[in-house]
Amino acid sequence: MKSKTYSLWLIPQGSAHETLANLILNLSKDYSSPKFTPHVTLLGNLCGSEEELETKASRLATTLAPYTMRLTKVEYLDEYFRSLFFRVEASSQVIQANLKAKDLFNRQNDPEYFPHLSIMYGDFSANTKEAIIERIGQELALSFQIQSLHLVDTSSSPAKWFIVREFQFRRA
C-alpha cells in the first residue's frame, strides 16, 4: 500500500472563499479539469503518521497569529498543479509561516517558497491559459484573513483530498 501524503493548507474564508470556489468550479466545468477547495499550500508532501503530523501542525498553529493574505495577479506555469494560479503577495507573515513550518517539519532544504493559490490544474496550452486570463482578468483585488491551518490528506486525486483537521492560530 502506498504511504499517505499530507499537506498544510491555508484556506480563505467567507466571500473570498465563495468567489474562488466558484471560479475553480466554473473552470473545472469549462475545461474538464479537477475541482478542489481553494487553498494556499504552506507545506506539501508531508509523510509520517497522521497523529505525529497533527501534533506538529497544532504546535505550528500556536506560533502563528492571524494575518491578511493578498492575491496579486494571475500567472501560469507548465506544471499540472500550477497550471493557472494567483500569485500570493509574499508578505513577511506568509514567508515566516512557511519558514516556521519548514523548521518544525525538518524541511529546511526545500526549494524557496512560492506562495500561490491555484485556480486550475491540468495540462493546457499557453494559448488556452492566456485566453482564460483574458476572460477572468489579470488581477483579482482579493485579500482575506488567514486564521487557521488545515492538515489535508493529499494521497490520492484532487477529488478525494480531504481535510483531516483544522488548527486555529493563536489570538494576536
PyMOL CGO cylinders between C-alpha atoms (Angstrom):
from pymol import cmd
from pymol.cgo import CYLINDER

trace = [
    CYLINDER, 0.00, 0.00, 0.00, 1.24, 3.45, -0.92, 0.3, 1, 1, 1, 1, 1, 1,
    CYLINDER, 1.24, 3.45, -0.92, 2.05, 5.58, 2.12, 0.3, 1, 1, 1, 1, 1, 1,
    CYLINDER, 2.05, 5.58, 2.12, -0.15, 8.58, 2.69, 0.3, 1, 1, 1, 1, 1, 1,
    CYLINDER, -0.15, 8.58, 2.69, 0.96, 12.11, 1.97, 0.3, 1, 1, 1, 1, 1, 1,
    CYLINDER, 0.96, 12.11, 1.97, -0.38, 15.25, 3.57, 0.3, 1, 1, 1, 1, 1, 1,
    CYLINDER, -0.38, 15.25, 3.57, -0.21, 18.99, 3.06, 0.3, 1, 1, 1, 1, 1, 1,
    CYLINDER, -0.21, 18.99, 3.06, -0.67, 22.05, 5.23, 0.3, 1, 1, 1, 1, 1, 1,
    CYLINDER, -0.67, 22.05, 5.23, -3.18, 24.42, 3.69, 0.3, 1, 1, 1, 1, 1, 1,
    CYLINDER, -3.18, 24.42, 3.69, -4.27, 27.98, 4.33, 0.3, 1, 1, 1, 1, 1, 1,
    CYLINDER, -4.27, 27.98, 4.33, -7.90, 28.25, 3.22, 0.3, 1, 1, 1, 1, 1, 1,
    CYLINDER, -7.90, 28.25, 3.22, -9.65, 31.56, 2.50, 0.3, 1, 1, 1, 1, 1, 1,
    CYLINDER, -9.65, 31.56, 2.50, -12.85, 32.17, 4.45, 0.3, 1, 1, 1, 1, 1, 1,
    CYLINDER, -12.85, 32.17, 4.45, -16.14, 33.94, 3.76, 0.3, 1, 1, 1, 1, 1, 1,
    CYLINDER, -16.14, 33.94, 3.76, -16.81, 35.77, 0.50, 0.3, 1, 1, 1, 1, 1, 1,
    CYLINDER, -16.81, 35.77, 0.50, -13.22, 35.26, -0.76, 0.3, 1, 1, 1, 1, 1, 1,
    CYLINDER, -13.22, 35.26, -0.76, -13.69, 31.50, -0.40, 0.3, 1, 1, 1, 1, 1, 1,
    CYLINDER, -13.69, 31.50, -0.40, -17.01, 31.65, -2.23, 0.3, 1, 1, 1, 1, 1, 1,
    CYLINDER, -17.01, 31.65, -2.23, -15.58, 33.75, -5.10, 0.3, 1, 1, 1, 1, 1, 1,
    CYLINDER, -15.58, 33.75, -5.10, -12.57, 31.47, -5.55, 0.3, 1, 1, 1, 1, 1, 1,
    CYLINDER, -12.57, 31.47, -5.55, -14.57, 28.23, -5.19, 0.3, 1, 1, 1, 1, 1, 1,
    CYLINDER, -14.57, 28.23, -5.19, -16.98, 29.43, -7.90, 0.3, 1, 1, 1, 1, 1, 1,
    CYLINDER, -16.98, 29.43, -7.90, -14.10, 30.36, -10.19, 0.3, 1, 1, 1, 1, 1, 1,
    CYLINDER, -14.10, 30.36, -10.19, -12.46, 26.93, -9.70, 0.3, 1, 1, 1, 1, 1, 1,
    CYLINDER, -12.46, 26.93, -9.70, -15.80, 25.17, -10.22, 0.3, 1, 1, 1, 1, 1, 1,
    CYLINDER, -15.80, 25.17, -10.22, -16.57, 27.09, -13.43, 0.3, 1, 1, 1, 1, 1, 1,
    CYLINDER, -16.57, 27.09, -13.43, -13.09, 26.47, -14.84, 0.3, 1, 1, 1, 1, 1, 1,
    CYLINDER, -13.09, 26.47, -14.84, -13.33, 22.76, -13.95, 0.3, 1, 1, 1, 1, 1, 1,
    CYLINDER, -13.33, 22.76, -13.95, -16.64, 22.54, -15.84, 0.3, 1, 1, 1, 1, 1, 1,
    CYLINDER, -16.64, 22.54, -15.84, -15.45, 24.54, -18.86, 0.3, 1, 1, 1, 1, 1, 1,
    CYLINDER, -15.45, 24.54, -18.86, -12.12, 22.72, -19.23, 0.3, 1, 1, 1, 1, 1, 1,
    CYLINDER, -12.12, 22.72, -19.23, -12.83, 19.29, -17.66, 0.3, 1, 1, 1, 1, 1, 1,
    CYLINDER, -12.83, 19.29, -17.66, -10.19, 19.91, -15.02, 0.3, 1, 1, 1, 1, 1, 1,
    CYLINDER, -10.19, 19.91, -15.02, -10.24, 18.73, -11.39, 0.3, 1, 1, 1, 1, 1, 1,
    CYLINDER, -10.24, 18.73, -11.39, -12.39, 20.53, -8.83, 0.3, 1, 1, 1, 1, 1, 1,
    CYLINDER, -12.39, 20.53, -8.83, -10.72, 21.35, -5.49, 0.3, 1, 1, 1, 1, 1, 1,
    CYLINDER, -10.72, 21.35, -5.49, -11.01, 23.58, -2.44, 0.3, 1, 1, 1, 1, 1, 1,
    CYLINDER, -11.01, 23.58, -2.44, -9.35, 26.99, -2.84, 0.3, 1, 1, 1, 1, 1, 1,
    CYLINDER, -9.35, 26.99, -2.84, -6.17, 26.96, -0.78, 0.3, 1, 1, 1, 1, 1, 1,
    CYLINDER, -6.17, 26.96, -0.78, -2.59, 28.14, -0.46, 0.3, 1, 1, 1, 1, 1, 1,
    CYLINDER, -2.59, 28.14, -0.46, -0.25, 25.27, 0.33, 0.3, 1, 1, 1, 1, 1, 1,
    CYLINDER, -0.25, 25.27, 0.33, 2.02, 26.23, 3.20, 0.3, 1, 1, 1, 1, 1, 1,
    CYLINDER, 2.02, 26.23, 3.20, 3.98, 22.95, 3.04, 0.3, 1, 1, 1, 1, 1, 1,
    CYLINDER, 3.98, 22.95, 3.04, 3.29, 19.88, 0.92, 0.3, 1, 1, 1, 1, 1, 1,
    CYLINDER, 3.29, 19.88, 0.92, 4.40, 16.26, 0.57, 0.3, 1, 1, 1, 1, 1, 1,
    CYLINDER, 4.40, 16.26, 0.57, 4.41, 15.54, 4.30, 0.3, 1, 1, 1, 1, 1, 1,
    CYLINDER, 4.41, 15.54, 4.30, 4.83, 11.93, 5.33, 0.3, 1, 1, 1, 1, 1, 1,
    CYLINDER, 4.83, 11.93, 5.33, 4.51, 10.29, 8.71, 0.3, 1, 1, 1, 1, 1, 1,
    CYLINDER, 4.51, 10.29, 8.71, 1.76, 9.12, 10.98, 0.3, 1, 1, 1, 1, 1, 1,
    CYLINDER, 1.76, 9.12, 10.98, -1.37, 11.24, 10.98, 0.3, 1, 1, 1, 1, 1, 1,
    CYLINDER, -1.37, 11.24, 10.98, -1.06, 11.59, 14.75, 0.3, 1, 1, 1, 1, 1, 1,
    CYLINDER, -1.06, 11.59, 14.75, 2.52, 12.89, 14.52, 0.3, 1, 1, 1, 1, 1, 1,
    CYLINDER, 2.52, 12.89, 14.52, 1.59, 15.35, 11.76, 0.3, 1, 1, 1, 1, 1, 1,
    CYLINDER, 1.59, 15.35, 11.76, -1.43, 16.57, 13.73, 0.3, 1, 1, 1, 1, 1, 1,
    CYLINDER, -1.43, 16.57, 13.73, 0.78, 17.21, 16.76, 0.3, 1, 1, 1, 1, 1, 1,
    CYLINDER, 0.78, 17.21, 16.76, 3.27, 19.22, 14.70, 0.3, 1, 1, 1, 1, 1, 1,
    CYLINDER, 3.27, 19.22, 14.70, 0.53, 21.13, 12.85, 0.3, 1, 1, 1, 1, 1, 1,
    CYLINDER, 0.53, 21.13, 12.85, -1.11, 22.00, 16.17, 0.3, 1, 1, 1, 1, 1, 1,
    CYLINDER, -1.11, 22.00, 16.17, 2.23, 23.22, 17.53, 0.3, 1, 1, 1, 1, 1, 1,
    CYLINDER, 2.23, 23.22, 17.53, 2.81, 25.29, 14.38, 0.3, 1, 1, 1, 1, 1, 1,
    CYLINDER, 2.81, 25.29, 14.38, -0.63, 26.92, 14.59, 0.3, 1, 1, 1, 1, 1, 1,
    CYLINDER, -0.63, 26.92, 14.59, 0.10, 28.12, 18.14, 0.3, 1, 1, 1, 1, 1, 1,
    CYLINDER, 0.10, 28.12, 18.14, 3.13, 30.05, 16.83, 0.3, 1, 1, 1, 1, 1, 1,
    CYLINDER, 3.13, 30.05, 16.83, 1.12, 31.89, 14.15, 0.3, 1, 1, 1, 1, 1, 1,
    CYLINDER, 1.12, 31.89, 14.15, -1.16, 34.91, 14.54, 0.3, 1, 1, 1, 1, 1, 1,
    CYLINDER, -1.16, 34.91, 14.54, -3.98, 35.74, 12.11, 0.3, 1, 1, 1, 1, 1, 1,
    CYLINDER, -3.98, 35.74, 12.11, -2.88, 37.81, 9.14, 0.3, 1, 1, 1, 1, 1, 1,
    CYLINDER, -2.88, 37.81, 9.14, -4.17, 39.15, 5.84, 0.3, 1, 1, 1, 1, 1, 1,
    CYLINDER, -4.17, 39.15, 5.84, -3.25, 37.35, 2.63, 0.3, 1, 1, 1, 1, 1, 1,
    CYLINDER, -3.25, 37.35, 2.63, -3.43, 39.22, -0.69, 0.3, 1, 1, 1, 1, 1, 1,
    CYLINDER, -3.43, 39.22, -0.69, -3.75, 37.74, -4.14, 0.3, 1, 1, 1, 1, 1, 1,
    CYLINDER, -3.75, 37.74, -4.14, -1.92, 39.70, -6.80, 0.3, 1, 1, 1, 1, 1, 1,
    CYLINDER, -1.92, 39.70, -6.80, -2.01, 38.58, -10.43, 0.3, 1, 1, 1, 1, 1, 1,
    CYLINDER, -2.01, 38.58, -10.43, -2.93, 35.51, -12.43, 0.3, 1, 1, 1, 1, 1, 1,
    CYLINDER, -2.93, 35.51, -12.43, 0.01, 33.57, -13.83, 0.3, 1, 1, 1, 1, 1, 1,
    CYLINDER, 0.01, 33.57, -13.83, 0.65, 30.12, -15.22, 0.3, 1, 1, 1, 1, 1, 1,
    CYLINDER, 0.65, 30.12, -15.22, 3.39, 27.53, -15.42, 0.3, 1, 1, 1, 1, 1, 1,
    CYLINDER, 3.39, 27.53, -15.42, 3.82, 24.40, -17.48, 0.3, 1, 1, 1, 1, 1, 1,
    CYLINDER, 3.82, 24.40, -17.48, 3.08, 22.28, -14.39, 0.3, 1, 1, 1, 1, 1, 1,
    CYLINDER, 3.08, 22.28, -14.39, -0.02, 20.22, -13.65, 0.3, 1, 1, 1, 1, 1, 1,
    CYLINDER, -0.02, 20.22, -13.65, -0.67, 21.64, -10.15, 0.3, 1, 1, 1, 1, 1, 1,
    CYLINDER, -0.67, 21.64, -10.15, 0.41, 25.18, -11.03, 0.3, 1, 1, 1, 1, 1, 1,
    CYLINDER, 0.41, 25.18, -11.03, -1.30, 25.30, -14.38, 0.3, 1, 1, 1, 1, 1, 1,
    CYLINDER, -1.30, 25.30, -14.38, -3.16, 28.55, -13.60, 0.3, 1, 1, 1, 1, 1, 1,
    CYLINDER, -3.16, 28.55, -13.60, -2.89, 30.41, -10.30, 0.3, 1, 1, 1, 1, 1, 1,
    CYLINDER, -2.89, 30.41, -10.30, -2.98, 33.66, -8.41, 0.3, 1, 1, 1, 1, 1, 1,
    CYLINDER, -2.98, 33.66, -8.41, 0.35, 34.75, -7.04, 0.3, 1, 1, 1, 1, 1, 1,
    CYLINDER, 0.35, 34.75, -7.04, 0.16, 35.49, -3.31, 0.3, 1, 1, 1, 1, 1, 1,
    CYLINDER, 0.16, 35.49, -3.31, 1.87, 38.63, -2.07, 0.3, 1, 1, 1, 1, 1, 1,
    CYLINDER, 1.87, 38.63, -2.07, 4.98, 37.40, -0.26, 0.3, 1, 1, 1, 1, 1, 1,
    CYLINDER, 4.98, 37.40, -0.26, 4.38, 39.38, 2.94, 0.3, 1, 1, 1, 1, 1, 1,
    CYLINDER, 4.38, 39.38, 2.94, 6.59, 38.81, 5.96, 0.3, 1, 1, 1, 1, 1, 1,
    CYLINDER, 6.59, 38.81, 5.96, 3.75, 36.84, 7.64, 0.3, 1, 1, 1, 1, 1, 1,
    CYLINDER, 3.75, 36.84, 7.64, 3.39, 34.49, 4.64, 0.3, 1, 1, 1, 1, 1, 1,
    CYLINDER, 3.39, 34.49, 4.64, 7.15, 33.87, 4.45, 0.3, 1, 1, 1, 1, 1, 1,
    CYLINDER, 7.15, 33.87, 4.45, 7.53, 33.48, 8.23, 0.3, 1, 1, 1, 1, 1, 1,
    CYLINDER, 7.53, 33.48, 8.23, 4.70, 30.93, 8.37, 0.3, 1, 1, 1, 1, 1, 1,
    CYLINDER, 4.70, 30.93, 8.37, 6.47, 28.86, 5.71, 0.3, 1, 1, 1, 1, 1, 1,
    CYLINDER, 6.47, 28.86, 5.71, 9.86, 29.13, 7.45, 0.3, 1, 1, 1, 1, 1, 1,
    CYLINDER, 9.86, 29.13, 7.45, 8.34, 28.04, 10.77, 0.3, 1, 1, 1, 1, 1, 1,
    CYLINDER, 8.34, 28.04, 10.77, 6.65, 25.08, 9.02, 0.3, 1, 1, 1, 1, 1, 1,
    CYLINDER, 6.65, 25.08, 9.02, 9.92, 24.07, 7.32, 0.3, 1, 1, 1, 1, 1, 1,
    CYLINDER, 9.92, 24.07, 7.32, 11.71, 24.20, 10.70, 0.3, 1, 1, 1, 1, 1, 1,
    CYLINDER, 11.71, 24.20, 10.70, 9.10, 22.19, 12.56, 0.3, 1, 1, 1, 1, 1, 1,
    CYLINDER, 9.10, 22.19, 12.56, 8.78, 19.53, 9.85, 0.3, 1, 1, 1, 1, 1, 1,
    CYLINDER, 8.78, 19.53, 9.85, 12.56, 19.41, 9.24, 0.3, 1, 1, 1, 1, 1, 1,
    CYLINDER, 12.56, 19.41, 9.24, 12.25, 20.58, 5.63, 0.3, 1, 1, 1, 1, 1, 1,
    CYLINDER, 12.25, 20.58, 5.63, 14.87, 23.36, 5.61, 0.3, 1, 1, 1, 1, 1, 1,
    CYLINDER, 14.87, 23.36, 5.61, 16.29, 22.05, 2.30, 0.3, 1, 1, 1, 1, 1, 1,
    CYLINDER, 16.29, 22.05, 2.30, 13.03, 22.50, 0.39, 0.3, 1, 1, 1, 1, 1, 1,
    CYLINDER, 13.03, 22.50, 0.39, 13.10, 24.85, -2.60, 0.3, 1, 1, 1, 1, 1, 1,
    CYLINDER, 13.10, 24.85, -2.60, 12.30, 28.51, -1.96, 0.3, 1, 1, 1, 1, 1, 1,
    CYLINDER, 12.30, 28.51, -1.96, 8.64, 29.00, -1.08, 0.3, 1, 1, 1, 1, 1, 1,
    CYLINDER, 8.64, 29.00, -1.08, 6.40, 30.09, -3.95, 0.3, 1, 1, 1, 1, 1, 1,
    CYLINDER, 6.40, 30.09, -3.95, 3.11, 31.22, -2.38, 0.3, 1, 1, 1, 1, 1, 1,
    CYLINDER, 3.11, 31.22, -2.38, 0.20, 30.87, -4.82, 0.3, 1, 1, 1, 1, 1, 1,
    CYLINDER, 0.20, 30.87, -4.82, -3.44, 29.89, -4.99, 0.3, 1, 1, 1, 1, 1, 1,
    CYLINDER, -3.44, 29.89, -4.99, -4.15, 27.57, -7.90, 0.3, 1, 1, 1, 1, 1, 1,
    CYLINDER, -4.15, 27.57, -7.90, -7.40, 28.01, -9.78, 0.3, 1, 1, 1, 1, 1, 1,
    CYLINDER, -7.40, 28.01, -9.78, -6.94, 25.27, -12.38, 0.3, 1, 1, 1, 1, 1, 1,
    CYLINDER, -6.94, 25.27, -12.38, -4.98, 22.02, -12.53, 0.3, 1, 1, 1, 1, 1, 1,
    CYLINDER, -4.98, 22.02, -12.53, -4.11, 20.25, -15.74, 0.3, 1, 1, 1, 1, 1, 1,
    CYLINDER, -4.11, 20.25, -15.74, -2.02, 20.22, -18.87, 0.3, 1, 1, 1, 1, 1, 1,
    CYLINDER, -2.02, 20.22, -18.87, -3.21, 23.07, -21.06, 0.3, 1, 1, 1, 1, 1, 1,
    CYLINDER, -3.21, 23.07, -21.06, -1.51, 25.09, -23.77, 0.3, 1, 1, 1, 1, 1, 1,
    CYLINDER, -1.51, 25.09, -23.77, -0.19, 28.56, -23.08, 0.3, 1, 1, 1, 1, 1, 1,
    CYLINDER, -0.19, 28.56, -23.08, -2.77, 29.88, -25.55, 0.3, 1, 1, 1, 1, 1, 1,
    CYLINDER, -2.77, 29.88, -25.55, -5.61, 28.31, -23.56, 0.3, 1, 1, 1, 1, 1, 1,
    CYLINDER, -5.61, 28.31, -23.56, -4.28, 29.74, -20.30, 0.3, 1, 1, 1, 1, 1, 1,
    CYLINDER, -4.28, 29.74, -20.30, -3.81, 33.20, -21.81, 0.3, 1, 1, 1, 1, 1, 1,
    CYLINDER, -3.81, 33.20, -21.81, -7.38, 33.12, -23.15, 0.3, 1, 1, 1, 1, 1, 1,
    CYLINDER, -7.38, 33.12, -23.15, -8.66, 32.21, -19.66, 0.3, 1, 1, 1, 1, 1, 1,
    CYLINDER, -8.66, 32.21, -19.66, -6.65, 35.04, -18.08, 0.3, 1, 1, 1, 1, 1, 1,
    CYLINDER, -6.65, 35.04, -18.08, -8.07, 37.46, -20.63, 0.3, 1, 1, 1, 1, 1, 1,
    CYLINDER, -8.07, 37.46, -20.63, -11.58, 36.23, -19.80, 0.3, 1, 1, 1, 1, 1, 1,
    CYLINDER, -11.58, 36.23, -19.80, -11.30, 36.35, -16.00, 0.3, 1, 1, 1, 1, 1, 1,
    CYLINDER, -11.30, 36.35, -16.00, -8.97, 39.35, -15.80, 0.3, 1, 1, 1, 1, 1, 1,
    CYLINDER, -8.97, 39.35, -15.80, -5.29, 39.58, -14.97, 0.3, 1, 1, 1, 1, 1, 1,
    CYLINDER, -5.29, 39.58, -14.97, -5.88, 40.63, -11.38, 0.3, 1, 1, 1, 1, 1, 1,
    CYLINDER, -5.88, 40.63, -11.38, -8.43, 39.96, -8.72, 0.3, 1, 1, 1, 1, 1, 1,
    CYLINDER, -8.43, 39.96, -8.72, -8.36, 42.52, -5.94, 0.3, 1, 1, 1, 1, 1, 1,
    CYLINDER, -8.36, 42.52, -5.94, -8.86, 39.97, -3.23, 0.3, 1, 1, 1, 1, 1, 1,
    CYLINDER, -8.86, 39.97, -3.23, -7.48, 39.78, 0.27, 0.3, 1, 1, 1, 1, 1, 1,
    CYLINDER, -7.48, 39.78, 0.27, -8.67, 37.70, 3.18, 0.3, 1, 1, 1, 1, 1, 1,
    CYLINDER, -8.67, 37.70, 3.18, -7.85, 36.81, 6.76, 0.3, 1, 1, 1, 1, 1, 1,
    CYLINDER, -7.85, 36.81, 6.76, -5.96, 33.61, 7.46, 0.3, 1, 1, 1, 1, 1, 1,
    CYLINDER, -5.96, 33.61, 7.46, -6.80, 32.41, 10.95, 0.3, 1, 1, 1, 1, 1, 1,
    CYLINDER, -6.80, 32.41, 10.95, -6.14, 28.70, 10.82, 0.3, 1, 1, 1, 1, 1, 1,
    CYLINDER, -6.14, 28.70, 10.82, -4.11, 25.91, 9.33, 0.3, 1, 1, 1, 1, 1, 1,
    CYLINDER, -4.11, 25.91, 9.33, -5.55, 22.74, 7.79, 0.3, 1, 1, 1, 1, 1, 1,
    CYLINDER, -5.55, 22.74, 7.79, -3.91, 19.32, 7.67, 0.3, 1, 1, 1, 1, 1, 1,
    CYLINDER, -3.91, 19.32, 7.67, -5.11, 17.72, 4.43, 0.3, 1, 1, 1, 1, 1, 1,
    CYLINDER, -5.11, 17.72, 4.43, -4.77, 14.16, 3.17, 0.3, 1, 1, 1, 1, 1, 1,
    CYLINDER, -4.77, 14.16, 3.17, -3.49, 14.64, -0.38, 0.3, 1, 1, 1, 1, 1, 1,
    CYLINDER, -3.49, 14.64, -0.38, -2.62, 10.99, -1.00, 0.3, 1, 1, 1, 1, 1, 1,
    CYLINDER, -2.62, 10.99, -1.00, -4.92, 10.47, -3.97, 0.3, 1, 1, 1, 1, 1, 1,
    CYLINDER, -4.92, 10.47, -3.97, -6.52, 12.51, -6.76, 0.3, 1, 1, 1, 1, 1, 1,
    CYLINDER, -6.52, 12.51, -6.76, -7.77, 16.05, -6.01, 0.3, 1, 1, 1, 1, 1, 1,
    CYLINDER, -7.77, 16.05, -6.01, -11.39, 14.81, -5.97, 0.3, 1, 1, 1, 1, 1, 1,
    CYLINDER, -11.39, 14.81, -5.97, -10.52, 12.62, -2.97, 0.3, 1, 1, 1, 1, 1, 1,
    CYLINDER, -10.52, 12.62, -2.97, -8.44, 15.10, -0.97, 0.3, 1, 1, 1, 1, 1, 1,
    CYLINDER, -8.44, 15.10, -0.97, -9.93, 15.80, 2.43, 0.3, 1, 1, 1, 1, 1, 1,
    CYLINDER, -9.93, 15.80, 2.43, -9.29, 17.95, 5.47, 0.3, 1, 1, 1, 1, 1, 1,
    CYLINDER, -9.29, 17.95, 5.47, -8.12, 15.84, 8.40, 0.3, 1, 1, 1, 1, 1, 1,
    CYLINDER, -8.12, 15.84, 8.40, -8.22, 18.64, 10.94, 0.3, 1, 1, 1, 1, 1, 1,
    CYLINDER, -8.22, 18.64, 10.94, -8.23, 22.42, 11.31, 0.3, 1, 1, 1, 1, 1, 1,
    CYLINDER, -8.23, 22.42, 11.31, -5.95, 24.21, 13.79, 0.3, 1, 1, 1, 1, 1, 1,
    CYLINDER, -5.95, 24.21, 13.79, -6.78, 27.76, 14.89, 0.3, 1, 1, 1, 1, 1, 1,
    CYLINDER, -6.78, 27.76, 14.89, -3.93, 30.27, 15.08, 0.3, 1, 1, 1, 1, 1, 1,
    CYLINDER, -3.93, 30.27, 15.08, -3.20, 31.85, 18.43, 0.3, 1, 1, 1, 1, 1, 1,
    CYLINDER, -3.20, 31.85, 18.43, -5.07, 35.07, 19.04, 0.3, 1, 1, 1, 1, 1, 1,
    CYLINDER, -5.07, 35.07, 19.04, -2.96, 38.17, 18.48, 0.3, 1, 1, 1, 1, 1, 1,
]
cmd.load_cgo(trace, "trace")
